[in-house]
Amino acid sequence: MLSQGYNRGPSDKTLFIKKKREDIILVQVYMDDIIFGSTNEEMCETFVDAMKSEFEMSMLGEMNYFLGLQVKQLKDGIFINQEK
């Protein structure tokens, strides 16, 4: 990640951040799981291409669960539930 121009998060060393003008991409790595999001679709595509060229990777689509948390992405916000 560092060789791709990402910086580590200041307090969480598994968070990687890359800024390009006003846009930003955030990548959270936990063991063999990665979640990422950006204000710029092209930055996401570039990230996916770079990861696929280095690792065997599958895209599971929009995030529904991560580390035991249920995530619902709706038009009026993102809701996180720890019920299960």
Secondary structure as GFF3:
##gff-version 3
##sequence-region A 1 84
A	DSSP	three_ten_helix	2	4	.	.	.	ID=ss1
A	DSSP	beta_strand	7	8	.	.	.	ID=ss2
A	DSSP	beta_strand	15	20	.	.	.	ID=ss3
A	DSSP	beta_strand	23	30	.	.	.	ID=ss4
A	DSSP	beta_strand	33	38	.	.	.	ID=ss5
A	DSSP	alpha_helix	41	54	.	.	.	ID=ss6
A	DSSP	beta_strand	65	66	.	.	.	ID=ss7
A	DSSP	beta_strand	69	74	.	.	.	ID=ss8
A	DSSP	beta_strand	77	81	.	.	.	ID=ss9
###
